[in-house]
């Protein structure tokens, strides 16, 4: 039963990843694209964690944690670039 739930969750997050990819391509302004990139990072983290649970190996948790930190910093940097034109003051 756990395998069926994991496969269903992986399918749902994969569909969510495709929908946010569409929003990234068709976004009318930069704010939509920034939100789409941040949502894609969250979906990829969820897919990594679900895959880790499916395999039963805890090594992928560290990869998800690193991706979460890099995703947050990149979102903040991209927002600052859009607002101010530079990242480092």
PDB file of N, CA, C and O in Angstrom:
ATOM      1  N   UNK A   1       0.819  -1.194   0.000  1.00  0.00           N
ATOM      2  CA  UNK A   1       0.000   0.000   0.000  1.00  0.00           C
ATOM      3  C   UNK A   1       0.864   1.259   0.000  1.00  0.00           C
ATOM      4  O   UNK A   1       0.513   2.261  -0.624  1.00  0.00           O
ATOM      5  N   UNK A   2       1.999   1.202   0.706  1.00  0.00           N
ATOM      6  CA  UNK A   2       2.886   2.361   0.756  1.00  0.00           C
ATOM      7  C   UNK A   2       3.470   2.660  -0.622  1.00  0.00           C
ATOM      8  O   UNK A   2       3.657   3.825  -0.973  1.00  0.00           O
ATOM      9  N   UNK A   3       3.755   1.638  -1.391  1.00  0.00           N
ATOM     10  CA  UNK A   3       4.311   1.829  -2.729  1.00  0.00           C
ATOM     11  C   UNK A   3       3.309   2.525  -3.641  1.00  0.00           C
ATOM     12  O   UNK A   3       3.684   3.392  -4.431  1.00  0.00           O
ATOM     13  N   UNK A   4       2.053   2.154  -3.536  1.00  0.00           N
ATOM     14  CA  UNK A   4       1.013   2.786  -4.348  1.00  0.00           C
ATOM     15  C   UNK A   4       0.893   4.263  -3.981  1.00  0.00           C
ATOM     16  O   UNK A   4       0.763   5.108  -4.866  1.00  0.00           O
ATOM     17  N   UNK A   5       0.935   4.579  -2.704  1.00  0.00           N
ATOM     18  CA  UNK A   5       0.848   5.975  -2.263  1.00  0.00           C
ATOM     19  C   UNK A   5       2.053   6.777  -2.744  1.00  0.00           C
ATOM     20  O   UNK A   5       1.911   7.928  -3.154  1.00  0.00           O
ATOM     21  N   UNK A   6       3.235   6.171  -2.694  1.00  0.00           N
ATOM     22  CA  UNK A   6       4.425   6.873  -3.157  1.00  0.00           C
ATOM     23  C   UNK A   6       4.394   7.115  -4.663  1.00  0.00           C
ATOM     24  O   UNK A   6       4.772   8.190  -5.127  1.00  0.00           O
ATOM     25  N   UNK A   7       3.951   6.131  -5.417  1.00  0.00           N
ATOM     26  CA  UNK A   7       3.857   6.298  -6.872  1.00  0.00           C
ATOM     27  C   UNK A   7       2.824   7.374  -7.212  1.00  0.00           C
ATOM     28  O   UNK A   7       3.051   8.185  -8.110  1.00  0.00           O
ATOM     29  N   UNK A   8       1.701   7.388  -6.506  1.00  0.00           N
ATOM     30  CA  UNK A   8       0.684   8.415  -6.728  1.00  0.00           C
ATOM     31  C   UNK A   8       1.221   9.807  -6.398  1.00  0.00           C
ATOM     32  O   UNK A   8       0.976  10.759  -7.139  1.00  0.00           O
ATOM     33  N   UNK A   9       1.948   9.927  -5.293  1.00  0.00           N
ATOM     34  CA  UNK A   9       2.514  11.224  -4.902  1.00  0.00           C
ATOM     35  C   UNK A   9       3.573  11.679  -5.898  1.00  0.00           C
ATOM     36  O   UNK A   9       3.642  12.863  -6.228  1.00  0.00           O
ATOM     37  N   UNK A  10       4.399  10.751  -6.382  1.00  0.00           N
ATOM     38  CA  UNK A  10       5.406  11.103  -7.384  1.00  0.00           C
ATOM     39  C   UNK A  10       4.729  11.572  -8.665  1.00  0.00           C
ATOM     40  O   UNK A  10       5.185  12.529  -9.290  1.00  0.00           O
ATOM     41  N   UNK A  11       3.658  10.915  -9.057  1.00  0.00           N
ATOM     42  CA  UNK A  11       2.931  11.330 -10.256  1.00  0.00           C
ATOM     43  C   UNK A  11       2.321  12.720 -10.074  1.00  0.00           C
ATOM     44  O   UNK A  11       2.374  13.545 -10.985  1.00  0.00           O
ATOM     45  N   UNK A  12       1.750  12.977  -8.912  1.00  0.00           N
ATOM     46  CA  UNK A  12       1.144  14.293  -8.661  1.00  0.00           C
ATOM     47  C   UNK A  12       2.183  15.401  -8.676  1.00  0.00           C
ATOM     48  O   UNK A  12       1.950  16.455  -9.269  1.00  0.00           O
ATOM     49  N   UNK A  13       3.325  15.184  -8.034  1.00  0.00           N
ATOM     50  CA  UNK A  13       4.362  16.209  -8.029  1.00  0.00           C
ATOM     51  C   UNK A  13       4.991  16.375  -9.402  1.00  0.00           C
ATOM     52  O   UNK A  13       5.445  17.467  -9.743  1.00  0.00           O
ATOM     53  N   UNK A  14       5.027  15.314 -10.195  1.00  0.00           N
ATOM     54  CA  UNK A  14       5.537  15.436 -11.563  1.00  0.00           C
ATOM     55  C   UNK A  14       4.600  16.278 -12.417  1.00  0.00           C
ATOM     56  O   UNK A  14       5.057  17.099 -13.212  1.00  0.00           O
ATOM     57  N   UNK A  15       3.310  16.083 -12.261  1.00  0.00           N
ATOM     58  CA  UNK A  15       2.344  16.914 -12.978  1.00  0.00           C
ATOM     59  C   UNK A  15       2.464  18.370 -12.520  1.00  0.00           C
ATOM     60  O   UNK A  15       2.398  19.288 -13.338  1.00  0.00           O
ATOM     61  N   UNK A  16       2.638  18.574 -11.237  1.00  0.00           N
ATOM     62  CA  UNK A  16       2.833  19.929 -10.724  1.00  0.00           C
ATOM     63  C   UNK A  16       4.092  20.574 -11.275  1.00  0.00           C
ATOM     64  O   UNK A  16       4.115  21.777 -11.533  1.00  0.00           O
ATOM     65  N   UNK A  17       5.137  19.781 -11.456  1.00  0.00           N
ATOM     66  CA  UNK A  17       6.375  20.286 -12.038  1.00  0.00           C
ATOM     67  C   UNK A  17       6.165  20.699 -13.491  1.00  0.00           C
ATOM     68  O   UNK A  17       6.703  21.716 -13.928  1.00  0.00           O
ATOM     69  N   UNK A  18       5.394  19.927 -14.236  1.00  0.00           N
ATOM     70  CA  UNK A  18       5.107  20.276 -15.624  1.00  0.00           C
ATOM     71  C   UNK A  18       4.248  21.534 -15.728  1.00  0.00           C
ATOM     72  O   UNK A  18       4.451  22.353 -16.624  1.00  0.00           O
ATOM     73  N   UNK A  19       3.302  21.686 -14.825  1.00  0.00           N
ATOM     74  CA  UNK A  19       2.448  22.878 -14.836  1.00  0.00           C
ATOM     75  C   UNK A  19       3.265  24.128 -14.510  1.00  0.00           C
ATOM     76  O   UNK A  19       3.071  25.172 -15.133  1.00  0.00           O
ATOM     77  N   UNK A  20       4.171  24.033 -13.546  1.00  0.00           N
ATOM     78  CA  UNK A  20       4.997  25.194 -13.222  1.00  0.00           C
ATOM     79  C   UNK A  20       6.016  25.473 -14.326  1.00  0.00           C
ATOM     80  O   UNK A  20       6.410  26.622 -14.523  1.00  0.00           O
ATOM     81  N   UNK A  21       6.440  24.451 -15.038  1.00  0.00           N
ATOM     82  CA  UNK A  21       7.301  24.681 -16.195  1.00  0.00           C
ATOM     83  C   UNK A  21       6.547  25.478 -17.259  1.00  0.00           C
ATOM     84  O   UNK A  21       7.115  26.369 -17.891  1.00  0.00           O
ATOM     85  N   UNK A  22       5.279  25.159 -17.452  1.00  0.00           N
ATOM     86  CA  UNK A  22       4.458  25.918 -18.391  1.00  0.00           C
ATOM     87  C   UNK A  22       4.328  27.371 -17.939  1.00  0.00           C
ATOM     88  O   UNK A  22       4.384  28.283 -18.763  1.00  0.00           O
ATOM     89  N   UNK A  23       4.154  27.593 -16.626  1.00  0.00           N
ATOM     90  CA  UNK A  23       4.050  28.954 -16.109  1.00  0.00           C
ATOM     91  C   UNK A  23       5.380  29.694 -16.264  1.00  0.00           C
ATOM     92  O   UNK A  23       5.395  30.908 -16.470  1.00  0.00           O
ATOM     93  N   UNK A  24       6.482  28.973 -16.166  1.00  0.00           N
ATOM     94  CA  UNK A  24       7.789  29.589 -16.353  1.00  0.00           C
ATOM     95  C   UNK A  24       7.961  30.071 -17.787  1.00  0.00           C
ATOM     96  O   UNK A  24       8.527  31.140 -18.019  1.00  0.00           O
ATOM     97  N   UNK A  25       7.486  29.304 -18.735  1.00  0.00           N
ATOM     98  CA  UNK A  25       7.621  29.671 -20.143  1.00  0.00           C
ATOM     99  C   UNK A  25       6.624  30.767 -20.522  1.00  0.00           C
ATOM    100  O   UNK A  25       6.990  31.710 -21.224  1.00  0.00           O
ATOM    101  N   UNK A  26       5.385  30.661 -20.076  1.00  0.00           N
ATOM    102  CA  UNK A  26       4.332  31.570 -20.501  1.00  0.00           C
ATOM    103  C   UNK A  26       4.062  32.718 -19.528  1.00  0.00           C
ATOM    104  O   UNK A  26       3.112  33.476 -19.723  1.00  0.00           O
ATOM    105  N   UNK A  27       4.881  32.857 -18.486  1.00  0.00           N
ATOM    106  CA  UNK A  27       4.622  33.889 -17.488  1.00  0.00           C
ATOM    107  C   UNK A  27       4.633  35.286 -18.081  1.00  0.00           C
ATOM    108  O   UNK A  27       5.561  35.639 -18.809  1.00  0.00           O
ATOM    109  N   UNK A  28       3.623  36.085 -17.784  1.00  0.00           N
ATOM    110  CA  UNK A  28       3.561  37.405 -18.403  1.00  0.00           C
ATOM    111  C   UNK A  28       4.567  38.412 -17.847  1.00  0.00           C
ATOM    112  O   UNK A  28       4.948  39.345 -18.554  1.00  0.00           O
ATOM    113  N   UNK A  29       4.999  38.249 -16.618  1.00  0.00           N
ATOM    114  CA  UNK A  29       5.973  39.184 -16.062  1.00  0.00           C
ATOM    115  C   UNK A  29       7.016  38.428 -15.241  1.00  0.00           C
ATOM    116  O   UNK A  29       6.829  37.248 -14.945  1.00  0.00           O
ATOM    117  N   UNK A  30       8.109  39.091 -14.870  1.00  0.00           N
ATOM    118  CA  UNK A  30       9.187  38.408 -14.144  1.00  0.00           C
ATOM    119  C   UNK A  30       8.770  37.840 -12.779  1.00  0.00           C
ATOM    120  O   UNK A  30       9.336  36.842 -12.332  1.00  0.00           O
ATOM    121  N   UNK A  31       7.805  38.453 -12.126  1.00  0.00           N
ATOM    122  CA  UNK A  31       7.370  37.933 -10.820  1.00  0.00           C
ATOM    123  C   UNK A  31       6.764  36.545 -10.957  1.00  0.00           C
ATOM    124  O   UNK A  31       6.994  35.685 -10.107  1.00  0.00           O
ATOM    125  N   UNK A  32       5.996  36.315 -12.011  1.00  0.00           N
ATOM    126  CA  UNK A  32       5.442  34.976 -12.247  1.00  0.00           C
ATOM    127  C   UNK A  32       6.547  33.961 -12.496  1.00  0.00           C
ATOM    128  O   UNK A  32       6.465  32.822 -12.037  1.00  0.00           O
ATOM    129  N   UNK A  33       7.565  34.369 -13.213  1.00  0.00           N
ATOM    130  CA  UNK A  33       8.673  33.454 -13.501  1.00  0.00           C
ATOM    131  C   UNK A  33       9.474  33.132 -12.242  1.00  0.00           C
ATOM    132  O   UNK A  33       9.923  32.000 -12.064  1.00  0.00           O
ATOM    133  N   UNK A  34       9.656  34.124 -11.367  1.00  0.00           N
ATOM    134  CA  UNK A  34      10.360  33.879 -10.105  1.00  0.00           C
ATOM    135  C   UNK A  34       9.570  32.901  -9.245  1.00  0.00           C
ATOM    136  O   UNK A  34      10.143  31.970  -8.680  1.00  0.00           O
ATOM    137  N   UNK A  35       8.268  33.102  -9.141  1.00  0.00           N
ATOM    138  CA  UNK A  35       7.431  32.183  -8.367  1.00  0.00           C
ATOM    139  C   UNK A  35       7.433  30.782  -8.968  1.00  0.00           C
ATOM    140  O   UNK A  35       7.424  29.788  -8.242  1.00  0.00           O
ATOM    141  N   UNK A  36       7.443  30.709 -10.299  1.00  0.00           N
ATOM    142  CA  UNK A  36       7.480  29.397 -10.951  1.00  0.00           C
ATOM    143  C   UNK A  36       8.794  28.679 -10.647  1.00  0.00           C
ATOM    144  O   UNK A  36       8.794  27.478 -10.376  1.00  0.00           O
ATOM    145  N   UNK A  37       9.908  29.400 -10.689  1.00  0.00           N
ATOM    146  CA  UNK A  37      11.192  28.772 -10.363  1.00  0.00           C
ATOM    147  C   UNK A  37      11.227  28.294  -8.917  1.00  0.00           C
ATOM    148  O   UNK A  37      11.714  27.199  -8.635  1.00  0.00           O
ATOM    149  N   UNK A  38      10.714  29.107  -8.004  1.00  0.00           N
ATOM    150  CA  UNK A  38      10.693  28.706  -6.595  1.00  0.00           C
ATOM    151  C   UNK A  38       9.798  27.496  -6.384  1.00  0.00           C
ATOM    152  O   UNK A  38      10.143  26.597  -5.618  1.00  0.00           O
ATOM    153  N   UNK A  39       8.659  27.464  -7.050  1.00  0.00           N
ATOM    154  CA  UNK A  39       7.758  26.314  -6.942  1.00  0.00           C
ATOM    155  C   UNK A  39       8.379  25.065  -7.552  1.00  0.00           C
ATOM    156  O   UNK A  39       8.185  23.959  -7.048  1.00  0.00           O
ATOM    157  N   UNK A  40       9.128  25.243  -8.639  1.00  0.00           N
ATOM    158  CA  UNK A  40       9.800  24.088  -9.244  1.00  0.00           C
ATOM    159  C   UNK A  40      10.853  23.511  -8.303  1.00  0.00           C
ATOM    160  O   UNK A  40      11.014  22.293  -8.224  1.00  0.00           O
ATOM    161  N   UNK A  41      11.566  24.372  -7.595  1.00  0.00           N
ATOM    162  CA  UNK A  41      12.550  23.884  -6.619  1.00  0.00           C
ATOM    163  C   UNK A  41      11.851  23.088  -5.526  1.00  0.00           C
ATOM    164  O   UNK A  41      12.338  22.032  -5.122  1.00  0.00           O
ATOM    165  N   UNK A  42      10.731  23.575  -5.051  1.00  0.00           N
ATOM    166  CA  UNK A  42       9.981  22.864  -4.007  1.00  0.00           C
ATOM    167  C   UNK A  42       9.483  21.513  -4.519  1.00  0.00           C
ATOM    168  O   UNK A  42       9.544  20.515  -3.801  1.00  0.00           O
ATOM    169  N   UNK A  43       8.989  21.481  -5.764  1.00  0.00           N
ATOM    170  CA  UNK A  43       8.525  20.209  -6.333  1.00  0.00           C
ATOM    171  C   UNK A  43       9.670  19.223  -6.523  1.00  0.00           C
ATOM    172  O   UNK A  43       9.499  18.026  -6.291  1.00  0.00           O
ATOM    173  N   UNK A  44      10.830  19.707  -6.939  1.00  0.00           N
ATOM    174  CA  UNK A  44      11.980  18.810  -7.100  1.00  0.00           C
ATOM    175  C   UNK A  44      12.431  18.273  -5.744  1.00  0.00           C
ATOM    176  O   UNK A  44      12.791  17.101  -5.634  1.00  0.00           O
ATOM    177  N   UNK A  45      12.415  19.111  -4.719  1.00  0.00           N
ATOM    178  CA  UNK A  45      12.753  18.640  -3.373  1.00  0.00           C
ATOM    179  C   UNK A  45      11.779  17.552  -2.930  1.00  0.00           C
ATOM    180  O   UNK A  45      12.192  16.536  -2.371  1.00  0.00           O
ATOM    181  N   UNK A  46      10.497  17.763  -3.178  1.00  0.00           N
ATOM    182  CA  UNK A  46       9.501  16.751  -2.817  1.00  0.00           C
ATOM    183  C   UNK A  46       9.728  15.459  -3.590  1.00  0.00           C
ATOM    184  O   UNK A  46       9.597  14.375  -3.023  1.00  0.00           O
ATOM    185  N   UNK A  47      10.068  15.553  -4.880  1.00  0.00           N
ATOM    186  CA  UNK A  47      10.336  14.344  -5.662  1.00  0.00           C
ATOM    187  C   UNK A  47      11.565  13.608  -5.149  1.00  0.00           C
ATOM    188  O   UNK A  47      11.574  12.379  -5.092  1.00  0.00           O
ATOM    189  N   UNK A  48      12.599  14.347  -4.777  1.00  0.00           N
ATOM    190  CA  UNK A  48      13.795  13.703  -4.221  1.00  0.00           C
ATOM    191  C   UNK A  48      13.466  12.980  -2.924  1.00  0.00           C
ATOM    192  O   UNK A  48      13.908  11.852  -2.710  1.00  0.00           O
ATOM    193  N   UNK A  49      12.693  13.623  -2.060  1.00  0.00           N
ATOM    194  CA  UNK A  49      12.343  12.999  -0.785  1.00  0.00           C
ATOM    195  C   UNK A  49      11.446  11.773  -0.977  1.00  0.00           C
ATOM    196  O   UNK A  49      11.607  10.771  -0.279  1.00  0.00           O
ATOM    197  N   UNK A  50      10.511  11.850  -1.912  1.00  0.00           N
ATOM    198  CA  UNK A  50       9.655  10.687  -2.174  1.00  0.00           C
ATOM    199  C   UNK A  50      10.464   9.529  -2.750  1.00  0.00           C
ATOM    200  O   UNK A  50      10.248   8.370  -2.395  1.00  0.00           O
ATOM    201  N   UNK A  51      11.390   9.851  -3.634  1.00  0.00           N
ATOM    202  CA  UNK A  51      12.260   8.815  -4.198  1.00  0.00           C
ATOM    203  C   UNK A  51      13.123   8.188  -3.105  1.00  0.00           C
ATOM    204  O   UNK A  51      13.362   6.980  -3.105  1.00  0.00           O
ATOM    205  N   UNK A  52      13.585   9.023  -2.176  1.00  0.00           N
ATOM    206  CA  UNK A  52      14.377   8.524  -1.047  1.00  0.00           C
ATOM    207  C   UNK A  52      13.547   7.586  -0.168  1.00  0.00           C
ATOM    208  O   UNK A  52      14.040   6.553   0.286  1.00  0.00           O
ATOM    209  N   UNK A  53      12.304   7.946   0.064  1.00  0.00           N
ATOM    210  CA  UNK A  53      11.439   7.078   0.861  1.00  0.00           C
ATOM    211  C   UNK A  53      11.154   5.773   0.131  1.00  0.00           C
ATOM    212  O   UNK A  53      11.059   4.715   0.753  1.00  0.00           O
ATOM    213  N   UNK A  54      11.018   5.850  -1.185  1.00  0.00           N
ATOM    214  CA  UNK A  54      10.738   4.656  -1.976  1.00  0.00           C
ATOM    215  C   UNK A  54      11.917   3.684  -1.941  1.00  0.00           C
ATOM    216  O   UNK A  54      11.724   2.474  -1.824  1.00  0.00           O
ATOM    217  N   UNK A  55      13.134   4.211  -2.043  1.00  0.00           N
ATOM    218  CA  UNK A  55      14.307   3.346  -2.015  1.00  0.00           C
ATOM    219  C   UNK A  55      14.707   2.931  -0.604  1.00  0.00           C
ATOM    220  O   UNK A  55      15.310   1.877  -0.406  1.00  0.00           O
ATOM    221  N   UNK A  56      14.371   3.755   0.358  1.00  0.00           N
ATOM    222  CA  UNK A  56      14.733   3.448   1.734  1.00  0.00           C
ATOM    223  C   UNK A  56      16.172   3.800   2.063  1.00  0.00           C
ATOM    224  O   UNK A  56      16.756   3.235   2.987  1.00  0.00           O
ATOM    225  N   UNK A  57      16.746   4.732   1.312  1.00  0.00           N
ATOM    226  CA  UNK A  57      18.129   5.160   1.553  1.00  0.00           C
ATOM    227  C   UNK A  57      18.122   6.610   2.025  1.00  0.00           C
ATOM    228  O   UNK A  57      17.592   7.477   1.329  1.00  0.00           O
ATOM    229  N   UNK A  58      18.693   6.890   3.182  1.00  0.00           N
ATOM    230  CA  UNK A  58      18.632   8.255   3.722  1.00  0.00           C
ATOM    231  C   UNK A  58      19.650   9.219   3.121  1.00  0.00           C
ATOM    232  O   UNK A  58      19.675  10.382   3.523  1.00  0.00           O
ATOM    233  N   UNK A  59      20.479   8.798   2.189  1.00  0.00           N
ATOM    234  CA  UNK A  59      21.507   9.682   1.650  1.00  0.00           C
ATOM    235  C   UNK A  59      20.905  10.815   0.820  1.00  0.00           C
ATOM    236  O   UNK A  59      21.515  11.879   0.709  1.00  0.00           O
ATOM    237  N   UNK A  60      19.742  10.616   0.246  1.00  0.00           N
ATOM    238  CA  UNK A  60      19.128  11.645  -0.579  1.00  0.00           C
ATOM    239  C   UNK A  60      18.539  12.791   0.241  1.00  0.00           C
ATOM    240  O   UNK A  60      18.245  13.851  -0.312  1.00  0.00           O
ATOM    241  N   UNK A  61      18.361  12.600   1.546  1.00  0.00           N
ATOM    242  CA  UNK A  61      17.875  13.679   2.390  1.00  0.00           C
ATOM    243  C   UNK A  61      18.852  14.842   2.405  1.00  0.00           C
ATOM    244  O   UNK A  61      18.438  16.001   2.431  1.00  0.00           O
ATOM    245  N   UNK A  62      20.145  14.542   2.389  1.00  0.00           N
ATOM    246  CA  UNK A  62      21.159  15.594   2.374  1.00  0.00           C
ATOM    247  C   UNK A  62      21.118  16.366   1.057  1.00  0.00           C
ATOM    248  O   UNK A  62      21.294  17.584   1.040  1.00  0.00           O
ATOM    249  N   UNK A  63      20.888  15.660  -0.035  1.00  0.00           N
ATOM    250  CA  UNK A  63      20.777  16.331  -1.326  1.00  0.00           C
ATOM    251  C   UNK A  63      19.571  17.258  -1.347  1.00  0.00           C
ATOM    252  O   UNK A  63      19.648  18.360  -1.890  1.00  0.00           O
ATOM    253  N   UNK A  64      18.472  16.831  -0.771  1.00  0.00           N
ATOM    254  CA  UNK A  64      17.276  17.675  -0.712  1.00  0.00           C
ATOM    255  C   UNK A  64      17.514  18.902   0.162  1.00  0.00           C
ATOM    256  O   UNK A  64      17.043  19.994  -0.156  1.00  0.00           O
ATOM    257  N   UNK A  65      18.239  18.726   1.256  1.00  0.00           N
ATOM    258  CA  UNK A  65      18.544  19.853   2.126  1.00  0.00           C
ATOM    259  C   UNK A  65      19.436  20.868   1.419  1.00  0.00           C
ATOM    260  O   UNK A  65      19.205  22.073   1.521  1.00  0.00           O
ATOM    261  N   UNK A  66      20.440  20.398   0.712  1.00  0.00           N
ATOM    262  CA  UNK A  66      21.312  21.301  -0.033  1.00  0.00           C
ATOM    263  C   UNK A  66      20.549  22.026  -1.138  1.00  0.00           C
ATOM    264  O   UNK A  66      20.765  23.218  -1.360  1.00  0.00           O
ATOM    265  N   UNK A  67      19.680  21.331  -1.817  1.00  0.00           N
ATOM    266  CA  UNK A  67      18.870  21.964  -2.859  1.00  0.00           C
ATOM    267  C   UNK A  67      17.933  23.006  -2.264  1.00  0.00           C
ATOM    268  O   UNK A  67      17.693  24.040  -2.889  1.00  0.00           O
ATOM    269  N   UNK A  68      17.406  22.761  -1.089  1.00  0.00           N
ATOM    270  CA  UNK A  68      16.536  23.742  -0.435  1.00  0.00           C
ATOM    271  C   UNK A  68      17.302  25.014  -0.099  1.00  0.00           C
ATOM    272  O   UNK A  68      16.787  26.115  -0.292  1.00  0.00           O
ATOM    273  N   UNK A  69      18.512  24.876   0.397  1.00  0.00           N
ATOM    274  CA  UNK A  69      19.312  26.058   0.727  1.00  0.00           C
ATOM    275  C   UNK A  69      19.704  26.835  -0.522  1.00  0.00           C
ATOM    276  O   UNK A  69      19.609  28.062  -0.541  1.00  0.00           O
ATOM    277  N   UNK A  70      20.137  26.145  -1.553  1.00  0.00           N
ATOM    278  CA  UNK A  70      20.528  26.814  -2.794  1.00  0.00           C
ATOM    279  C   UNK A  70      19.309  27.443  -3.467  1.00  0.00           C
ATOM    280  O   UNK A  70      19.407  28.540  -4.017  1.00  0.00           O
ATOM    281  N   UNK A  71      18.178  26.769  -3.430  1.00  0.00           N
ATOM    282  CA  UNK A  71      16.969  27.314  -4.029  1.00  0.00           C
ATOM    283  C   UNK A  71      16.506  28.592  -3.351  1.00  0.00           C
ATOM    284  O   UNK A  71      16.073  29.529  -4.021  1.00  0.00           O
ATOM    285  N   UNK A  72      16.594  28.637  -2.029  1.00  0.00           N
ATOM    286  CA  UNK A  72      16.200  29.845  -1.306  1.00  0.00           C
ATOM    287  C   UNK A  72      17.125  31.008  -1.647  1.00  0.00           C
ATOM    288  O   UNK A  72      16.662  32.115  -1.922  1.00  0.00           O
ATOM    289  N   UNK A  73      18.426  30.757  -1.629  1.00  0.00           N
ATOM    290  CA  UNK A  73      19.391  31.823  -1.915  1.00  0.00           C
ATOM    291  C   UNK A  73      19.244  32.309  -3.360  1.00  0.00           C
ATOM    292  O   UNK A  73      19.341  33.507  -3.623  1.00  0.00           O
ATOM    293  N   UNK A  74      19.015  31.398  -4.279  1.00  0.00           N
ATOM    294  CA  UNK A  74      18.874  31.820  -5.675  1.00  0.00           C
ATOM    295  C   UNK A  74      17.592  32.617  -5.890  1.00  0.00           C
ATOM    296  O   UNK A  74      17.584  33.546  -6.698  1.00  0.00           O
ATOM    297  N   UNK A  75      16.524  32.286  -5.200  1.00  0.00           N
ATOM    298  CA  UNK A  75      15.284  33.054  -5.314  1.00  0.00           C
ATOM    299  C   UNK A  75      15.470  34.468  -4.781  1.00  0.00           C
ATOM    300  O   UNK A  75      15.023  35.432  -5.403  1.00  0.00           O
ATOM    301  N   UNK A  76      16.118  34.594  -3.652  1.00  0.00           N
ATOM    302  CA  UNK A  76      16.372  35.916  -3.083  1.00  0.00           C
ATOM    303  C   UNK A  76      17.288  36.719  -3.998  1.00  0.00           C
ATOM    304  O   UNK A  76      17.052  37.908  -4.212  1.00  0.00           O
ATOM    305  N   UNK A  77      18.319  36.097  -4.536  1.00  0.00           N
ATOM    306  CA  UNK A  77      19.243  36.804  -5.422  1.00  0.00           C
ATOM    307  C   UNK A  77      18.543  37.260  -6.701  1.00  0.00           C
ATOM    308  O   UNK A  77      18.774  38.377  -7.167  1.00  0.00           O
ATOM    309  N   UNK A  78      17.709  36.424  -7.262  1.00  0.00           N
ATOM    310  CA  UNK A  78      16.999  36.789  -8.485  1.00  0.00           C
ATOM    311  C   UNK A  78      16.009  37.919  -8.225  1.00  0.00           C
ATOM    312  O   UNK A  78      15.857  38.809  -9.062  1.00  0.00           O
ATOM    313  N   UNK A  79      15.334  37.896  -7.079  1.00  0.00           N
ATOM    314  CA  UNK A  79      14.418  38.982  -6.732  1.00  0.00           C
ATOM    315  C   UNK A  79      15.168  40.303  -6.561  1.00  0.00           C
ATOM    316  O   UNK A  79      14.706  41.348  -7.019  1.00  0.00           O
ATOM    317  N   UNK A  80      16.319  40.252  -5.905  1.00  0.00           N
ATOM    318  CA  UNK A  80      17.108  41.476  -5.743  1.00  0.00           C
ATOM    319  C   UNK A  80      17.602  41.985  -7.085  1.00  0.00           C
ATOM    320  O   UNK A  80      17.668  43.195  -7.300  1.00  0.00           O
ATOM    321  N   UNK A  81      17.945  41.087  -7.982  1.00  0.00           N
ATOM    322  CA  UNK A  81      18.395  41.513  -9.298  1.00  0.00           C
ATOM    323  C   UNK A  81      17.274  42.189 -10.077  1.00  0.00           C
ATOM    324  O   UNK A  81      17.504  43.189 -10.758  1.00  0.00           O
ATOM    325  N   UNK A  82      16.073  41.653  -9.981  1.00  0.00           N
ATOM    326  CA  UNK A  82      14.936  42.244 -10.682  1.00  0.00           C
ATOM    327  C   UNK A  82      14.587  43.616 -10.088  1.00  0.00           C
ATOM    328  O   UNK A  82      14.287  44.553 -10.828  1.00  0.00           O
ATOM    329  N   UNK A  83      14.626  43.735  -8.763  1.00  0.00           N
ATOM    330  CA  UNK A  83      14.240  44.987  -8.120  1.00  0.00           C
ATOM    331  C   UNK A  83      15.297  46.087  -8.258  1.00  0.00           C
ATOM    332  O   UNK A  83      14.958  47.240  -8.521  1.00  0.00           O
ATOM    333  N   UNK A  84      16.582  45.734  -8.083  1.00  0.00           N
ATOM    334  CA  UNK A  84      17.623  46.759  -8.015  1.00  0.00           C
ATOM    335  C   UNK A  84      18.564  46.789  -9.214  1.00  0.00           C
ATOM    336  O   UNK A  84      19.240  47.792  -9.442  1.00  0.00           O
ATOM    337  N   UNK A  85      18.614  45.725  -9.968  1.00  0.00           N
ATOM    338  CA  UNK A  85      19.527  45.692 -11.093  1.00  0.00           C
ATOM    339  C   UNK A  85      20.883  45.102 -10.775  1.00  0.00           C
ATOM    340  O   UNK A  85      21.673  44.839 -11.681  1.00  0.00           O
ATOM    341  N   UNK A  86      21.165  44.890  -9.495  1.00  0.00           N
ATOM    342  CA  UNK A  86      22.408  44.220  -9.094  1.00  0.00           C
ATOM    343  C   UNK A  86      22.139  43.357  -7.871  1.00  0.00           C
ATOM    344  O   UNK A  86      21.134  43.525  -7.180  1.00  0.00           O
ATOM    345  N   UNK A  87      23.052  42.435  -7.620  1.00  0.00           N
ATOM    346  CA  UNK A  87      22.867  41.514  -6.492  1.00  0.00           C
ATOM    347  C   UNK A  87      23.687  41.960  -5.289  1.00  0.00           C
ATOM    348  O   UNK A  87      23.203  41.943  -4.157  1.00  0.00           O
ATOM    349  N   UNK A  88      24.928  42.357  -5.539  1.00  0.00           N
ATOM    350  CA  UNK A  88      25.823  42.759  -4.461  1.00  0.00           C
ATOM    351  C   UNK A  88      25.889  44.278  -4.432  1.00  0.00           C
ATOM    352  O   UNK A  88      26.095  44.924  -5.460  1.00  0.00           O
ATOM    353  N   UNK A  89      25.715  44.828  -3.266  1.00  0.00           N
ATOM    354  CA  UNK A  89      25.736  46.291  -3.135  1.00  0.00           C
ATOM    355  C   UNK A  89      27.122  46.793  -2.875  1.00  0.00           C
ATOM    356  O   UNK A  89      27.326  47.999  -2.738  1.00  0.00           O
TER     357      UNK A  89
END
